[in-house]
Amino acid sequence: MPWVLGILGKMTRKRRRVGVVLFQLGGPDTLEAIEPFLYNLFCDPDIIDLPFARIGRKALAKLISTTRARKVQHHYASIGGGSPIRRHTERQARALEAELRSQAIDARCFVAMRYWHPFTREAIEQLRTAECDTVVLLPLYPQYSSTTTGSSLNEWRRLFSDDLPVYCVEAFYRNTIYLDAVIEKVNDALARFAVPDRPEIIFSAHSVPLSVIEKGDPYQRQIKETVRLLRQRGGWRNPYRLCYQSKVGASRWLQPSLHHTLHQLSAEKVREVCVVPVAFVSDHVETLGEIDHDAREQAYRVGFRQFEMSAGLNDSPKFIQALGQIVREALGQAIHSFIPLYNTRGQLAAPEYVAAGLD
């Protein structure tokens, strides 16, 4: 029987095999996939959790995704007709396997996208086939939010009940190698200015509804701390701002927006700007479309002379080194794991920090 062969295979191995699950949001790979991708997103109770939404969640998701798909189609068209996030995440997975092998860790890395292929259930099937002895859950979100990391871990718990030790990474925005990887990209962007100390640095993070923050979500606090750590470690003398992007709908979200910030800087006679995506680890539609295309066009329309964006980390060697260190620390239980503060009804579900091992 397959399960007997799996047990025998594990018994004959000299080293434990670690399965590392890389969680990401996912993205439509074609223009036709935009609407179903958005439908999956807005069906997520960790994204939309209003009293009436529980009754008509699917109908509401269909309405929003149909309307939103038309609005964002040009973003995807501007970057080649689909999101590159799967390609980047697969490359991160293969590079992380190689990094861990260089540290004598037998690892298999699996990509689990939340709203498009490969879905979490596909990653779990691959994990089982690989006959892993231990699992590390590594959401590729530097900062924790119930709408990103929390949602991914909730989906994992719904689908995975195997009797394996599982370790979960809370967030990694404090990891010094990760910070250095971001700083490396920022310095590359600043070097494109005649006077690198002159441009205003705009740190841009994905916005979330204020209602999420008001329930105790640590995302905004961790974003601000990320900016503080980057500036402290980077040693830049440039003036800076923090803003948020990608707001959806009419409800109150974290502000100010990137759009508003560019207008404000223009009114203040700032003419050079460097935008740093501070909550993403891969180039995708929010960076390539919203920032490097739309925001760039807006900046030149309102009088900026130069606009630069720091590139995504993608599979840069330093970032992969950071991920390797994070996995090793998780396996050594040297870090703590963040459990989503809230369940799908917005109720307090668990204390903020618990032991890394999850049963």
C-alpha positions in Angstrom: 0.0 0.0 0.0 1.2 3.6 -0.7 1.1 4.6 2.9 3.2 1.6 4.0 5.8 2.4 1.3 5.9 6.0 2.6 6.6 4.9 6.1 9.3 2.5 5.0 10.8 5.3 2.9 11.0 7.5 5.9 12.5 4.8 8.0 15.3 4.2 5.6 16.3 7.9 5.3 19.2 9.0 7.4 18.0 12.6 7.6 14.6 14.0 8.2 13.0 15.6 5.2 11.5 19.0 5.8 8.6 20.3 3.8 8.5 24.1 3.5 5.2 25.6 2.4 5.5 29.1 0.9 2.2 30.9 1.2 1.3 33.7 -1.2 -1.7 35.6 -2.3 -1.5 34.3 -5.9 -2.5 36.1 -9.1 -4.3 35.6 -12.3 -2.0 34.2 -15.0 -4.3 35.4 -17.9 -6.7 38.3 -18.4 -9.5 35.7 -18.4 -8.5 34.5 -14.9 -8.9 37.9 -13.3 -12.5 37.6 -12.4 -12.4 34.1 -10.9 -9.3 35.1 -9.0 -11.1 38.1 -7.5 -14.2 36.0 -6.8 -12.0 33.6 -4.8 -10.5 36.5 -2.9 -13.8 38.2 -2.0 -15.3 34.9 -1.0 -12.7 34.6 1.8 -14.4 35.4 5.2 -11.0 36.8 6.4 -11.3 39.5 3.7 -15.0 40.3 3.9 -16.6 39.6 7.2 -19.7 41.8 7.6 -22.9 40.5 9.2 -24.8 40.5 5.9 -21.9 39.0 4.0 -22.3 35.7 5.8 -25.7 35.4 4.2 -24.9 36.4 0.7 -21.2 36.0 0.5 -21.0 34.3 -2.9 -23.5 36.8 -4.5 -21.5 39.7 -3.0 -18.2 38.2 -4.2 -19.6 37.8 -7.7 -20.8 41.4 -7.8 -17.5 42.8 -6.5 -15.3 40.6 -8.7 -17.3 41.4 -11.9 -17.0 45.1 -11.2 -13.4 45.1 -10.0 -12.2 42.9 -12.9 -13.1 45.6 -15.4 -11.2 48.2 -13.3 -8.0 46.3 -12.9 -7.8 44.6 -16.3 -5.6 47.5 -17.6 -3.1 46.9 -14.7 -2.6 43.3 -15.8 -2.6 44.2 -19.5 0.2 46.7 -18.7 2.4 44.0 -17.3 2.0 41.4 -20.1 -1.5 40.1 -19.5 -1.1 38.2 -16.2 0.6 38.2 -12.9 4.2 37.0 -12.6 3.8 36.1 -8.9 3.6 32.4 -9.4 6.8 32.4 -11.5 8.6 34.4 -8.9 7.4 32.3 -6.0 8.3 29.0 -7.8 11.8 30.4 -8.3 12.0 31.4 -4.6 11.0 27.8 -3.7 13.7 26.2 -5.9 16.3 28.7 -4.7 15.4 28.1 -1.1 15.7 24.3 -1.5 19.2 24.8 -2.8 20.0 27.2 0.1 18.8 24.7 2.6 20.7 21.8 0.9 23.8 23.8 1.3 23.1 23.8 5.0 22.7 20.0 5.1 18.9 20.2 5.3 16.9 17.9 3.1 14.0 20.2 2.1 11.2 20.2 -0.4 9.5 23.6 -0.9 5.9 23.9 -2.0 3.9 26.9 -3.2 0.5 27.5 -1.7 -1.4 30.3 -3.3 -4.5 31.6 -1.5 -6.7 32.6 -4.4 -5.3 31.0 -7.6 -3.3 28.0 -8.7 -1.5 26.3 -7.2 -4.0 26.4 -4.3 -3.2 25.2 -0.8 -4.8 21.9 -1.4 -2.5 21.3 -4.3 0.5 22.1 -2.1 -0.7 19.6 0.5 -1.0 16.9 -2.1 2.6 17.5 -3.2 3.7 17.6 0.4 2.2 14.2 1.1 3.7 12.7 -2.1 7.2 14.0 -1.0 6.9 12.0 2.3 8.1 14.8 4.5 8.8 14.2 8.2 8.4 17.9 9.4 6.6 20.9 8.0 7.5 24.6 8.2 4.8 27.0 7.2 6.3 30.2 5.8 3.9 32.9 4.6 5.7 35.2 2.3 4.3 38.3 4.0 7.0 40.1 6.1 4.3 41.6 8.4 1.4 39.7 9.9 -2.2 40.5 9.0 -5.3 38.4 9.6 -6.2 39.2 5.9 -3.0 37.7 4.5 -1.0 35.4 6.8 -4.0 34.7 9.0 -6.2 33.8 6.0 -3.5 31.4 4.6 -3.1 29.7 8.0 -6.8 29.4 8.4 -7.1 27.7 5.0 -4.2 25.4 6.0 -5.9 24.3 9.2 -9.1 23.6 7.3 -7.3 21.2 4.9 -4.4 19.6 6.8 -4.8 17.2 9.7 -1.9 14.9 9.1 0.1 13.7 12.1 3.3 15.6 11.5 5.1 18.2 13.5 4.3 21.6 12.0 6.2 24.9 12.7 4.8 28.2 11.7 6.7 31.5 11.0 4.8 34.5 12.4 6.4 37.3 10.4 10.0 38.1 9.4 10.2 41.9 9.1 12.8 42.0 11.9 15.2 39.5 10.2 18.4 41.4 9.6 19.2 39.6 6.4 15.7 40.3 5.0 16.2 44.0 5.9 19.6 44.0 4.2 18.0 42.5 1.1 15.5 45.3 0.9 18.2 47.9 1.6 20.2 46.5 -1.3 17.3 47.1 -3.7 16.6 50.6 -2.3 20.3 51.5 -2.7 20.2 50.3 -6.3 17.2 52.6 -7.0 18.7 55.6 -5.2 21.9 55.1 -7.3 19.9 56.0 -10.4 19.6 59.6 -9.1 22.3 62.2 -9.7 22.3 63.0 -6.0 21.1 59.8 -4.1 20.4 61.7 -0.9 18.0 64.2 -2.5 14.9 62.2 -3.6 12.0 61.7 -1.2 11.6 58.0 -0.3 8.0 56.8 -0.3 7.5 53.5 1.6 4.3 52.0 0.2 2.4 49.2 1.8 -0.7 47.4 0.8 -3.6 49.0 2.7 -6.2 47.1 4.8 -9.6 48.2 6.1 -9.4 50.2 9.4 -12.0 47.8 10.8 -9.3 45.1 10.7 -6.8 47.3 12.6 -9.4 48.3 15.1 -9.9 44.6 16.0 -6.3 44.4 17.1 -4.5 43.3 13.9 -0.8 44.2 14.2 -0.2 45.0 10.5 0.0 48.8 10.7 2.3 48.7 13.7 4.6 46.2 12.1 4.7 48.2 8.8 5.8 51.3 10.8 8.4 49.3 12.6 9.7 47.9 9.3 10.1 51.4 8.0 12.0 52.4 11.2 14.3 49.4 11.0 15.0 50.0 7.3 15.9 53.6 7.8 18.0 52.9 10.9 19.9 50.1 9.1 20.0 51.8 5.7 21.4 55.0 7.1 19.6 57.2 4.5 19.5 60.9 5.0 16.6 61.3 2.6 13.2 62.7 3.7 10.6 60.0 3.7 6.8 59.3 3.8 4.8 56.1 4.5 1.7 55.6 2.4 -0.7 52.8 1.5 -2.0 51.5 -1.8 -4.5 49.1 -3.5 -7.7 50.2 -1.5 -10.9 48.5 -2.6 -14.4 49.8 -2.1 -15.8 52.7 -0.1 -15.1 51.7 3.4 -12.3 53.3 5.5 -8.8 51.9 4.8 -5.3 52.9 6.0 -4.3 56.2 4.7 -2.7 58.3 3.1 -2.8 56.7 -0.4 0.1 56.6 -2.8 -2.0 58.8 -5.2 -2.6 61.4 -2.5 1.0 61.3 -1.3 2.3 62.1 -4.9 -0.1 65.0 -5.2 1.0 66.3 -1.8 4.7 66.1 -2.6 4.2 67.8 -5.9 2.4 70.7 -4.1 5.5 70.9 -1.9 7.7 71.2 -4.9 9.4 67.8 -4.5 10.6 66.7 -7.9 12.4 63.4 -7.3 10.9 60.4 -5.6 11.9 56.8 -4.9 9.0 54.4 -4.1 9.8 51.4 -1.9 7.2 48.6 -1.8 7.6 47.6 1.8 5.1 44.8 2.3 5.8 42.7 -0.8 8.6 40.2 -1.6 7.8 39.7 -5.3 7.2 41.9 -8.2 3.5 41.6 -9.3 0.6 43.8 -10.3 0.7 46.0 -7.2 4.3 46.9 -7.9 4.7 46.6 -11.7 1.2 47.9 -12.5 0.1 50.2 -9.7 3.5 51.7 -8.8 5.8 51.4 -11.8 3.2 52.1 -14.4 0.2 54.1 -13.0 2.0 56.0 -10.2 4.9 56.7 -12.5 2.6 58.2 -15.1 0.8 60.3 -12.4 4.1 61.5 -11.0 5.3 62.9 -14.4 1.8 64.4 -15.0 2.1 66.4 -11.7 5.6 67.7 -12.3 8.1 65.2 -11.0 11.4 65.1 -12.9 12.4 61.6 -11.8 10.5 58.6 -10.5 12.1 55.3 -9.5 10.8 52.2 -7.8 13.0 49.8 -5.9 12.8 46.3 -7.5 11.1 43.4 -5.8 13.2 40.9 -3.8 12.1 38.0 -6.0 14.9 35.4 -5.9 17.7 37.7 -5.0 20.5 35.7 -3.2 20.3 37.8 -0.1 16.6 37.3 0.3 16.9 33.6 -0.3 19.6 33.5 2.4 17.2 35.3 4.7 14.5 32.7 4.0 17.0 29.9 4.7 17.9 31.4 8.1 14.2 31.8 8.9 13.5 28.2 8.2 16.5 27.0 10.2 15.3 29.1 13.2 11.8 27.7 12.9 13.2 24.1 12.9 15.3 25.0 16.0 12.2 26.5 17.7 14.3 29.6 18.2 11.3 31.8 17.2 7.7 32.0 18.2 4.7 31.5 16.0 2.0 34.0 15.5 -1.5 32.5 15.6 -4.3 34.6 13.9 -5.8 36.8 16.6 -9.2 36.5 15.1 -11.3 33.7 13.6 -13.6 34.2 10.6 -16.2 35.9 12.9 -13.8 38.5 14.1 -13.7 37.0 17.6 -10.6 36.7 19.7 -9.2 33.2 18.8 -5.9 32.9 20.6 -3.2 34.8 22.5 -0.8 36.6 20.3 2.3 34.4 20.8 2.4 30.7 21.3 5.1 28.0 20.9 6.4 27.4 17.4 5.1 23.8 17.4 1.5 23.4 16.3 -0.4 20.1 16.7 
